[in-house]
Structure formats: C-alpha cells, structure tokens
Amino acid sequence: MDGCVTGEFPTIGAFKLAALSCERIQLRAVEPVQLVQWIAVGLLVVKSLTEWFLDRLNAAHIRRHADRVPKEFEDIMTPEVYRKSVDYSLAKAKLSQLGNPYDLGVLLLFLFSGLLSWSQTVVTGALGNSVWVGAFYLILMTLLLSFTGLPWDWYSQFRLEERFGFNKSTLGLWISDRIKGVLLAVIIGVPLVALLLKLVDIGGSAWWLYGWGTIILFQLVMMVIAPMWILPLFNKLEPMEEGPLRDRLLKLGEATGFSASTILVMDGSKRSAHSNAFFTGFGRFRKIVLFDTLIEQLSIEELEAVLAHEIGHYKKKHVLKLLGWSCLSLLASFWVLSFLIDYSPFFEAFGLTNGGSAPVAFLLFSLLSGAVTFWTTPLSSAWSRKFEYEADAFAANAVGNADPLIGALKKLSEKNLSNLTPHPRYSQFYYSHPTLVERSDALTKA
C-alpha cells in the first residue's frame, strides 16, 4: 500500500501513529500466509529448544550424582556398573542433544525449500492425479524424510549400543529390517492412504468422520494380524517349552482370569541385550510374549511377578482406556485437518502457490502436528505412570508378595543400565514409568 501515509504531520507523535497504522494495514495484506509460517516455525523451534533444554538439564543432574552409587541403589549396583550406567545415560543424552537440531534443520529445509511444490509437480505430471498416485506420493515423501535419520539410527545401534554391550544385531540384519519396513509401508500404507483420499473425494463435508472410522477399524484389525503375520517377519516366536516356568505362568493366568492362547518366547537377543515382556492381540487371539533375554535375567518368581504386572494392565482396563484416548485424539486430528485441507494459506505458506492437495495436507499435518501434541506429553506420561502403579499393586496382590516384583525391577535396572538419577522435571515430562525408587517405595507401602 504505497503512499498510505501522505501529507505533513504537525507532531512527531502523530507521524508515528500514522506510520504504525500504515504498518498494520500492510501486515493485514499478507497476514494469513505469514501467520501460518510463523506459527509453524515457532512451534517447531520451541519444541526443539525444549527437548534440548530438558536433555541438558537431565545430563547435568546425572553428572552431579556420578561420583558414587546413591544409597538407595547400593544393593543392586557395584560402583563399576553404576559408572557404566552413568556413561550410558550421558551418551544417549549427548546423541539426543545433537540429533534434535539436526532433525529441526532437516524438517525446516523440507518444508520451506520448495521441495514439496517441485516434487508434487513432478509426480503428478508423470503419473497423474489419481488417489493411488496421491497415496504413493505421500508414502514416498514420508519415507524420504525418514531416511535422513538413518545415520543417527546406525550410530545409535552400532556405536553407542555396541560400546555398552547391548547391540547384538549385524549390519545385514539392520539393513534387512529397514527394507522390510519400507516394503510394509508401501504394501499396507499405500492402499490405506488411497482409501482415505477417496473418502475425501466422495465423503463431502463429513469425510473426516469416515476417515476417522476407517483408521479405527484398521487399528483393530492390526491388533489381530500384526502378532500373527507382521511380528514374525522380524522375530522368531516359539511356544514356551514345557516346564515349571510355563506351568507357573499359565496357572497365574488362570488364577487372575487372564486366559491366553499361548505363551511365546521371542528371540529379542538377536538384536539387543535389552529385555521386555508384553501381551498382544485380544480375545481368543491374545498372546503373552516374553523376550528370551528376560527369561535369562530373572528367576521364576520374578518372571511370574512381571507377567502379573502385564496382566494387571489388562485387568485394570488400561489398554481399553489408552485405546479410547487414542480414538479421541485421532478424532480431534481429523477434525482439525478437515479445516486445513480447504485453507489455501496452509499450502501457500510452504511454497504451494498453485494450490495444495489432500495428500500434501495429510503430509503437512503429520509433520507439524507433533509440535502441538508434544506439549501433552507430560499429561500422557503422568497418566501412564498412574497405570504403572496400579499394575504394580495388582502384581503384588496376585503373587502375594511385593518382593519378587521389586527384585525384578532392580535386576532389570541393573542389566539395562537404566538412568537411576533422572532430573525430576525430565522424568515428569518424558517417563511413562515411575523411577525405580518411586516404584519400589510404592510397592513397599502397598
């Protein structure tokens, strides 16, 4: 708006007022696109800085407690093992501090370099505008962005984890896992996204409700087929051998009303020395899965307590509650997306001056939504920790004693070189499980 302010002004104050009024008019002319850009960059930068700050805060707290084993842990860790756990925690914190700015830079470059506009023009120009092409484009761009993190994944697996004795994978297995992941993303992801894009075309203003229902149904189906057909692509699962451990675990399941079709042992040791236990599926498809490393590290009584803890999650309906929360979060996401998909400044802010498309809207939303949901992490972490306390109490009740679970938690903390002295703000923000001291104290009181 050239020439917005004309004429002579009797005072300097009046000149400033008129100039500011002109500035406001100029800002309004470009406000929608710029506002989207500022919000996107602001959210991403603040998220990255917060992650960096929390990592730094946690690392400083670990260093302050590095000189000697804290009194609470003298019964489970020698000074040598404790020092190793400190070094492991600091190494992971340093990698995270380096990785966060890198991820931010890659994402900003991806969003504002013009790559989206250029790539969309190339793909649609060569293949057309069908929903299948749109789905292929979205999955392709998602995979390309994920490839930028491969060097960090490789370093974490073959340098950091290797240095502390956890890596059991080979380079061939690592590459094979990535190839399988890409193939699964294409085989499963492309048809699913194509269906969502078709719903956008034919669903009218209610497409987002149909899309939400489709994803919910997909998640339920995956809960059944993933343990049967997808998990075995990466790990071998075999029924637990007959013996005292199997008999005791099955008896526990019967006593607690948790009848599983089978107990499976997974060869987690072919990739890592870390250990875990979980159940998967639902109804008659439900299966209990134990890592072979977990069986090696714990006694029968401790394994029974760990399984009782997992059963506690089921009996307390934690899985259903989390599924319900996931459904509500997904519904809110589709609702927001239903507005953005028709909002041209949302596309123009990232260089798509010729208009966007549903695939690009899905892609942009998936890249930016994490900068918003990041701030709900403390709430979801607190909710998860509450569930862990409830499952711990259930386990202590089920086996008639808190000592086996406390013993298991201490052993697992020692074997996995867990961070025993996280900064309280860090653990409150990120930790889905209470710290070892918190869980041990709660079990002892219970």
GUSEDREN-702664 format. One line per 2 residues: their letters; for each residue x, y, z of C-alpha. Coordinates in Angstrom, 3 decimals, padded with zeros to 6 digits. Layout:
<pts>
A = X/Y/Z; ...
</pts>
This chain:
<pts>
MD = 000.000/000.000/000.000; 002.473/002.618/-001.227
GC = 001.533/006.168/-000.345; -000.557/005.032/002.574
VT = 000.661/007.980/004.651; 000.746/011.360/002.890
GE = 000.822/014.992/003.807; 002.551/016.783/006.636
FP = 002.212/015.842/010.279; 002.155/018.533/012.932
TI = 003.947/016.439/015.560; 006.353/013.521/015.717
GA = 003.825/011.598/017.769; 001.226/011.961/015.058
FK = 003.729/010.776/012.463; 004.468/007.674/014.482
LA = 000.785/006.949/014.913; 000.121/007.267/011.204
AL = 003.146/005.149/010.325; 002.035/002.413/012.710
SC = -001.445/002.469/011.212; 000.066/002.002/007.746
ER = 002.197/-000.868/009.047; -000.868/-002.633/010.398
IQ = -002.620/-002.313/007.044; 000.422/-003.750/005.262
LR = 000.633/-006.652/007.702; -003.035/-007.467/007.206
AV = -002.461/-007.839/003.479; -000.090/-010.785/003.976
EP = -001.143/-011.928/007.404; -002.699/-015.386/006.709
VQ = 000.295/-016.918/004.902; 002.876/-015.279/007.151
LV = 000.922/-016.244/010.242; 000.936/-019.910/009.220
QW = 004.688/-019.713/008.594; 005.407/-018.015/011.914
IA = 003.234/-020.474/013.835; 004.837/-023.489/012.122
VG = 008.413/-022.277/012.626; 007.675/-021.106/016.161
LL = 006.148/-024.412/017.239; 008.963/-026.468/015.711
VV = 011.755/-024.285/017.124; 010.269/-024.049/020.619
KS = 009.720/-027.817/020.688; 013.323/-028.483/019.632
LT = 014.712/-025.975/022.164; 012.610/-027.516/024.936
EW = 013.869/-031.017/024.079; 017.440/-029.730/024.003
FL = 016.995/-027.927/027.338; 015.478/-030.985/029.042
DR = 018.289/-033.223/027.758; 020.868/-030.736/029.035
LN = 019.096/-030.421/032.391; 018.964/-034.200/032.760
AA = 022.625/-034.656/031.803; 023.746/-032.064/034.355
HI = 021.699/-033.819/037.059; 023.239/-037.195/036.175
RR = 026.761/-035.726/036.403; 026.026/-034.309/039.873
HA = 025.271/-037.854/041.093; 028.037/-039.636/039.170
DR = 030.720/-039.810/041.852; 029.217/-042.595/043.945
VP = 026.342/-045.039/043.922; 023.288/-043.409/045.539
KE = 022.414/-045.041/048.844; 019.124/-046.426/047.507
FE = 020.951/-048.466/044.856; 023.963/-049.800/046.757
DI = 022.310/-053.223/046.977; 021.874/-053.625/043.203
MT = 024.874/-051.911/041.588; 028.589/-052.035/042.098
PE = 030.481/-048.740/041.605; 031.772/-050.063/038.268
VY = 028.302/-050.919/036.933; 026.874/-047.647/038.228
RK = 029.619/-045.668/036.476; 028.798/-047.560/033.287
SV = 025.098/-046.698/033.637; 026.018/-043.024/034.104
DY = 028.197/-043.067/030.984; 025.415/-044.791/029.028
SL = 022.805/-042.231/030.094; 025.132/-039.329/029.278
AK = 025.992/-040.807/025.868; 022.292/-041.089/024.992
AK = 021.645/-037.543/026.203; 024.512/-036.203/024.087
LS = 023.249/-038.028/020.996; 019.783/-036.593/021.580
QL = 021.184/-033.079/022.016; 022.977/-033.372/018.681
GN = 020.066/-035.065/016.939; 017.388/-032.511/017.854
PY = 018.934/-029.532/015.967; 019.672/-031.829/013.028
DL = 016.071/-033.051/012.863; 014.816/-029.464/013.127
GV = 017.088/-028.302/010.304; 016.065/-031.177/008.023
LL = 012.365/-030.562/008.668; 012.598/-026.801/008.078
LF = 014.524/-027.419/004.860; 011.915/-029.960/003.785
LF = 009.076/-027.519/004.462; 010.494/-024.254/003.126
SG = 012.931/-025.208/000.350; 010.243/-025.600/-002.310
LL = 010.715/-029.375/-002.353; 007.024/-030.033/-001.733
SW = 005.874/-027.942/-004.672; 008.554/-029.320/-007.003
SQ = 008.005/-032.961/-006.015; 004.226/-032.695/-006.318
TV = 004.580/-031.180/-009.792; 006.993/-033.915/-010.906
VT = 004.943/-036.838/-009.545; 001.541/-035.636/-010.740
GA = 002.995/-034.556/-014.080; 004.411/-038.024/-014.655
LG = 001.681/-040.193/-013.113; -001.491/-038.110/-012.936
NS = -003.774/-037.109/-010.065; -005.483/-040.349/-009.027
VW = -005.880/-041.298/-005.378; -003.317/-044.074/-005.908
VG = -000.757/-041.566/-007.155; -001.558/-039.305/-004.210
AF = -001.106/-042.184/-001.763; 002.170/-043.197/-003.390
YL = 003.388/-039.575/-003.208; 002.547/-039.253/000.497
IL = 004.239/-042.537/001.449; 007.246/-041.723/-000.759
MT = 007.817/-038.311/000.845; 007.369/-039.768/004.331
LL = 009.965/-042.449/003.602; 012.402/-039.948/002.086
LS = 012.191/-037.810/005.204; 012.689/-040.850/007.442
FT = 015.835/-041.803/005.508; 017.551/-038.650/006.797
GL = 017.575/-040.242/010.247; 019.322/-043.455/009.149
PW = 022.851/-042.227/010.014; 021.710/-041.498/013.552
DW = 019.962/-044.881/013.819; 023.100/-046.608/012.594
YS = 025.332/-044.742/015.051; 022.983/-045.479/017.939
QF = 022.909/-049.204/017.128; 026.480/-049.909/016.066
RL = 028.429/-047.353/018.080; 026.546/-046.326/021.200
EE = 024.710/-049.586/021.948; 027.749/-051.593/020.841
RF = 030.040/-049.682/023.207; 027.891/-050.593/026.202
GF = 027.384/-054.230/025.242; 023.747/-054.077/024.137
NK = 023.988/-054.444/020.374; 023.542/-057.998/019.107
ST = 022.477/-057.075/015.581; 024.550/-057.322/012.420
LG = 024.703/-054.747/009.646; 022.922/-057.189/007.339
LW = 020.077/-057.675/009.812; 019.829/-053.910/010.382
IS = 019.559/-053.258/006.632; 017.085/-056.121/006.248
DR = 014.847/-054.624/008.952; 014.791/-051.274/007.142
IK = 013.970/-052.858/003.801; 011.120/-054.844/005.376
GV = 009.845/-051.647/006.989; 009.806/-049.842/003.643
LL = 008.006/-052.726/001.935; 005.389/-052.877/004.688
AV = 004.884/-049.100/004.470; 004.221/-049.420/000.742
II = 002.136/-052.604/000.839; -000.043/-051.522/003.769
GV = 000.299/-047.753/003.691; -000.470/-047.009/000.043
PL = -003.879/-048.796/-000.063; -004.864/-047.305/003.309
VA = -003.953/-043.756/002.275; -005.635/-044.257/-001.121
LL = -008.834/-045.208/000.707; -008.601/-042.080/002.894
LK = -008.071/-039.876/-000.161; -011.065/-041.485/-001.863
LV = -013.163/-040.677/001.198; -012.069/-037.043/000.869
DI = -013.372/-037.083/-002.723; -016.719/-038.763/-002.101
GG = -017.424/-038.093/001.562; -018.395/-034.449/001.269
SA = -018.079/-032.334/004.427; -018.279/-035.471/006.604
WW = -015.237/-037.163/005.024; -013.203/-036.687/008.191
LY = -015.670/-038.793/010.209; -015.464/-041.597/007.646
GW = -011.688/-041.301/007.632; -011.573/-041.473/011.420
GT = -013.744/-044.596/011.450; -011.548/-046.203/008.788
II = -008.367/-045.684/010.819; -010.007/-047.031/013.995
LF = -011.096/-050.162/012.143; -007.622/-050.506/010.655
QL = -006.011/-050.296/014.110; -008.314/-053.001/015.487
VM = -007.549/-055.294/012.555; -003.809/-054.696/013.005
MV = -004.067/-055.714/016.657; -005.093/-059.171/015.418
IA = -002.937/-059.647/012.324; 000.274/-057.909/013.460
PM = 001.316/-060.587/016.001; 000.395/-063.372/013.566
WI = 001.885/-062.102/010.299; 003.969/-058.949/010.801
LP = 005.902/-059.523/014.033; 007.209/-062.921/012.772
LF = 008.787/-061.106/009.801; 011.249/-059.557/012.249
NK = 011.474/-062.008/015.139; 011.059/-065.691/015.758
LE = 008.291/-066.505/018.220; 008.116/-070.010/019.628
PM = 005.830/-071.554/022.257; 007.475/-071.737/025.659
EE = 008.885/-075.173/026.436; 007.035/-077.351/028.919
GP = 008.388/-076.997/032.413; 007.979/-075.324/035.804
LR = 008.084/-071.780/034.367; 005.370/-072.407/031.775
DR = 003.172/-074.241/034.290; 003.518/-071.455/036.823
LL = 002.764/-068.695/034.345; -000.285/-070.496/032.951
KL = -001.506/-071.105/036.487; -001.121/-067.400/037.216
GE = -003.143/-066.576/034.119; -005.954/-068.878/035.229
AT = -005.917/-067.526/038.787; -006.188/-063.930/037.576
GF = -008.791/-064.597/034.890; -006.383/-063.919/032.058
SA = -006.547/-066.895/029.729; -004.129/-066.532/026.837
ST = -003.990/-068.874/023.872; -000.277/-069.443/024.407
IL = 002.925/-068.118/025.957; 005.517/-067.201/023.332
VM = 009.247/-066.609/023.655; 010.697/-064.010/021.286
DG = 014.326/-064.017/020.208; 014.968/-060.403/021.160
SK = 018.593/-061.308/021.847; 019.409/-061.371/018.126
RS = 019.164/-057.568/018.089; 019.716/-056.351/021.628
AH = 020.562/-057.395/025.160; 017.680/-055.263/026.445
SN = 014.673/-057.193/027.731; 010.899/-056.836/027.756
AF = 007.554/-058.602/028.156; 004.143/-057.800/026.710
FT = 000.852/-059.280/025.591; -000.654/-058.690/022.191
GF = -003.963/-059.211/020.425; -007.304/-059.546/022.162
GR = -009.980/-062.154/022.827; -009.011/-065.616/021.663
FR = -006.117/-064.104/019.714; -004.419/-062.874/022.895
KI = -000.810/-063.985/023.391; 001.759/-063.490/026.132
VL = 005.236/-062.690/024.775; 008.459/-062.823/026.794
FD = 011.889/-061.844/025.476; 014.443/-064.613/025.767
TL = 016.750/-062.088/027.460; 014.140/-061.534/030.167
IE = 013.926/-065.267/030.883; 017.707/-065.428/031.208
QL = 017.888/-062.478/033.610; 015.087/-063.223/036.087
SI = 014.107/-066.040/038.413; 010.814/-067.918/038.061
EE = 009.258/-065.901/040.911; 010.363/-062.625/039.342
LE = 009.079/-063.621/035.903; 005.763/-064.510/037.468
AV = 005.603/-061.043/039.060; 006.474/-059.341/035.744
LA = 003.714/-061.279/033.973; 001.304/-060.410/036.793
HE = 002.143/-056.753/036.168; 001.273/-057.112/032.469
IG = -001.955/-058.904/033.373; -002.693/-056.022/035.745
HY = -002.750/-053.634/032.792; -005.371/-055.838/031.151
KK = -007.494/-056.381/034.258; -007.465/-052.675/035.123
KH = -008.614/-051.920/031.556; -005.599/-049.738/030.872
VL = -005.429/-050.968/027.289; -009.052/-050.003/026.653
KL = -008.552/-046.599/028.271; -005.488/-045.902/026.136
LG = -007.359/-047.081/023.054; -010.220/-044.733/023.932
WS = -007.811/-041.826/024.350; -006.203/-042.697/021.020
CL = -009.630/-042.656/019.345; -010.479/-039.229/020.781
SL = -007.084/-037.799/019.810; -007.467/-039.170/016.308
LA = -010.965/-037.704/016.033; -009.635/-034.262/017.030
SF = -006.824/-034.600/014.478; -009.207/-035.403/011.624
WV = -011.478/-032.535/012.667; -008.598/-030.024/012.516
LS = -007.428/-031.495/009.226; -010.924/-031.045/007.754
FL = -010.447/-027.266/008.084; -006.819/-027.118/006.931
ID = -007.458/-029.185/003.801; -009.503/-026.316/002.295
YS = -007.431/-023.446/003.717; -005.216/-022.127/000.907
PF = -002.750/-020.175/003.148; -001.881/-023.509/004.789
FE = -000.433/-024.630/001.449; 000.910/-021.265/000.282
AF = 002.961/-020.946/003.467; 005.061/-023.892/002.295
GL = 005.527/-022.802/-001.313; 002.470/-024.428/-002.881
TN = 001.260/-021.270/-004.606; -000.767/-023.177/-007.198
GG = -002.934/-024.731/-004.540; -002.460/-027.807/-002.445
SA = -003.996/-031.240/-002.460; -005.306/-033.759/000.034
PV = -002.055/-035.824/000.012; 000.002/-032.706/000.763
AF = -002.442/-031.679/003.501; -002.082/-035.111/005.130
LL = 001.698/-034.903/004.820; 001.999/-031.384/006.245
FS = -000.352/-032.198/009.101; 001.630/-035.329/010.021
LL = 004.869/-033.315/010.062; 003.538/-030.385/012.096
SG = 001.069/-031.987/014.497; 003.851/-033.434/016.640
AV = 004.938/-029.902/017.552; 001.490/-029.424/019.121
TF = 000.927/-032.849/020.709; 004.453/-032.642/022.185
WT = 003.056/-030.363/024.891; 000.592/-033.018/026.005
TP = 003.486/-035.389/026.751; 003.616/-034.576/030.494
LS = -000.099/-035.342/030.826; 000.101/-038.652/028.958
SA = 003.255/-039.553/030.907; 001.538/-038.853/034.230
WS = -001.465/-040.940/033.179; 000.814/-043.796/032.123
RK = 002.725/-043.661/035.418; -000.589/-043.916/037.271
FE = -001.363/-047.081/035.295; 002.059/-048.499/036.183
YE = 001.445/-048.003/039.893; -001.921/-049.761/039.578
AD = -000.404/-052.670/037.640; 002.383/-052.982/040.220
AF = -000.149/-053.148/043.055; -002.153/-055.766/041.143
AA = 001.004/-057.853/040.633; 001.941/-057.712/044.311
NA = -001.576/-058.868/045.183; -001.592/-061.611/042.554
VG = 001.643/-063.242/043.701; 001.018/-062.453/047.382
NA = 004.232/-060.505/047.879; 005.864/-057.314/046.603
DP = 009.425/-058.629/046.882; 009.563/-060.597/043.581
LI = 008.489/-057.568/041.535; 010.853/-055.247/043.405
GA = 013.647/-057.747/042.796; 012.763/-057.941/039.094
LK = 012.715/-054.153/038.733; 016.100/-053.844/040.409
KL = 017.648/-056.556/038.241; 016.240/-055.044/035.050
SE = 017.515/-051.598/036.022; 020.981/-053.047/036.568
KN = 021.011/-055.191/033.407; 019.680/-052.367/031.203
LS = 021.939/-049.699/032.756; 018.885/-047.585/033.493
NL = 019.276/-043.948/034.474; 018.827/-044.128/038.245
TP = 019.092/-040.378/038.839; 016.983/-038.572/036.213
HP = 016.192/-034.920/036.783; 012.667/-034.676/038.278
RY = 011.480/-032.314/035.518; 012.835/-034.628/032.841
SQ = 011.193/-037.727/034.288; 007.906/-035.884/034.864
FY = 007.888/-034.788/031.239; 009.001/-037.961/029.481
YS = 008.866/-041.013/031.741; 005.920/-043.312/031.069
HP = 007.062/-045.425/034.047; 007.858/-044.183/037.565
TL = 011.515/-044.250/038.564; 012.862/-047.320/040.354
VE = 012.823/-045.546/043.739; 009.223/-044.400/043.241
RS = 008.010/-047.857/042.215; 009.926/-049.612/044.990
DA = 008.594/-047.219/047.645; 005.015/-047.582/046.398
LT = 005.243/-051.386/046.380; 006.781/-051.465/049.852
KA = 003.993/-049.266/051.237; 001.355/-051.315/049.464
</pts>
